[in-house]
Amino acid sequence: MKIYTKTGDQGTTSLLGGRRVLKSNLRIESYGTVDELNSYIGLLRDQEVNQKREAVLKEIQDRLFTIGATLATEPGKEHVKRPDLLEGDLELLEQEIDAMEDGLPMLKNFVLPGGHQVVSFCHIARTVCRRTERCVISLMEEEHVDELIVKYLNRLSDYLFVLGRKITQELGVDEVTWKPRN
C-alpha cells in the first residue's frame, strides 16, 4: 500500500465515518494539534532523564491517539469502533502529579520556561497541550465533544508542568522564577 492516496490533493480529508471536510475544518485542526502534542510527548519519552517514566509517557501517547481517533470521528457516527477514554486515565495523571509534587518545594512564583533543554521540552509540550485544549473547546462550541477529552487535556498540561519542575530537581538545575519589576 502506498502512503500517498491523492485523495487530499484538493484540500479535503475524510473523517472516520466517511464524510469529507476541508483540511482547515476545526475538527481537523483539533486532532492535528493532538498529533503535534503526541510528537512532543514522544520527544520527552526519548530523553534519558525520563527512562523511569517511559511507560507513563507511552500511556499518555496511547491516550492521545484515542483522543485523536475520537475527534476524527464524524459527529453522529460514534458507533465507529475506536478505543475509549476513561476516568481512570485522568486518575493516572493525578496520581503521577501527586507523586512528583511530593518531593518538590512549594511554588510561590511563576516559573520561567527553561533551565535545561529537557525542561524546555516539557514547557513546549505543556503549551502545545494548552493550545490543543483551546482548539477542542472551540470545536465543543460548534459540535458535541466528550467532556472527558477536555478534562484529560487540562490534567495533562498540569502533569507536564509538574514534570518540568521534577526534571529540574532531578537534574540539579535551578528553577528560574519570574520576578516582576514592580
N, C-alpha and C positions, 0 to 999 in steps of 0.2 A: 504494500500500500504506500502510495506517495504521500509526503507530508503536505504538499500543496494540492488543493482541490479546485481552485479558481472560482469557487462559489462566492467568495467575498470580494472579488475584484470590483464590484460596483458599489462597495461601501456598506454592504449589509452582512448580517450573520444570523444564524439560526439559534433560537432558544431551545432548551430541552422541551419538547412538546411539538416542535416543528415550525412555529411562526418565525418569519424573518423580520428583523428590525434593523434600523440603521446602527452602525457601529458607534455612533455618537449618543445612542439611547442611554438614559441614566442607569438602566438596569445593567447594560454592558459596562459602563463606567464603574459601577459599584463592584461587580465581580472582577473586573480588570484591576481595580485598586486592591482587592483582596489578594489577587495573584501577585501584585507588586509587594505587598506586605509579606506574603509567604516566602518570596525570594529573600527578603531581608532576614526573616527568621532562619532560613537556611544558612545565610551568611553568619549569623550568630551561632548556630549549631556547629559550624565548622571551626569555630575559634577554640584553641586549646584550653582556655580557661573554662569552657563550657562542656568539657568531656563528661563531667558528672551530671550535667543537665541534658545530655543528648537525648535521652528517652522522652523527657518532658517537652523539649523543643520539637521533637518529631511528632509527638502527640498534638501539639499546637498546630503544626503544619497539616496534619491529618484533618483537624477540625476546620482549618481554613479552607481545605479542599471541600469539606462538607458544606461550609457556608457558601463557597463559590458555586457549587452544584445547585444549592437551593436558590440562590439568586439568579442562576442561569435558567431556572425552570419557568416556563411560560405561566403567567397567572391563570388559575383555573385548571391547571394540569398537575396539581400537587400529587396525583396518583402515580406520576412518573417515578420509577424506582430510583432512590438515592439514599445515602446514609442520613441518619438523624443527628441533630444537635440535641444534647440532653442537659438537664440541670446539673448532673454530675460533672459535666465539662466545666461549668462555672466553679463548682466546688473544688475541682482540682487546681484551678488557677488561684483560688482564695487560699487553699492550703499551702501552695507554693509561696505565695506572697507572705503569709503569716510566718512560715519557716525562715524565709530570707530576712524579714524585718526583725525577727527575734534578736539577732546579733548586731543590728545597725544602730548607730546613735540617733537620737531624736532629731528630727529635721525642724529647724527653726527659720530657715530661709529658703528661697527658691534655689534650685541647683542649676548652674550653667552647664549646658551640654559640653562634654569634652573631658580632658584629663588623661585619656588613653584612647587609642584607636578603637578598642573593643567597646569601651563605654560610649564612644561616639556612635558606633553601630547600633547600640541599644536605643539611643536617643533618636536616631534616624528611623528605626523601626517603630518607635513609640509615636513619632509624629506622622508617619505613614498610616499607622493604626488609627490615629485620631481623624485623619483625612478620610480613611475608609469609613469610619463611623459616621462622619458628616454626609458622605455620599449615600450611605444606606438610609440615614434619616431623611434625606431629601427624597429618595425613592419611596420611603414609607409614607410621605405626604401625598404621593400620587397613587400608589398601589399597596396592596397588603404585603407586609413583610413580617415574618415571625419576630416578635419582640425579643426572643431569646438571642437572636443574632446581634442586636444592638447591645444587649447586656453583656454578651461574650466579648464583643469588641471593646466595650468600655472597661471591662475587667482585664482584658489583655493589655490595654495601654497602661493600666496600673501595674500589672506584672512586669512589663518592660521597663517602666520607670524604676521599680524596686530592684530589678535585675541589674540595671546600670549602677545603682548605688552599691549593691552587693559585690559586683565585679570590681568596683573602685576599691572597696575594702580588701577583697581577696588579692588584688594586685598591689596593694600598699601605695596607691597613688592618692593624692589629695583630692577631696571633693571640693570643687570650686563653687562657692555660693555667691549668689547675686547680692551685692551691697549697693543699693541705690545711692545716688549722690545726695539726695535731700534727706 
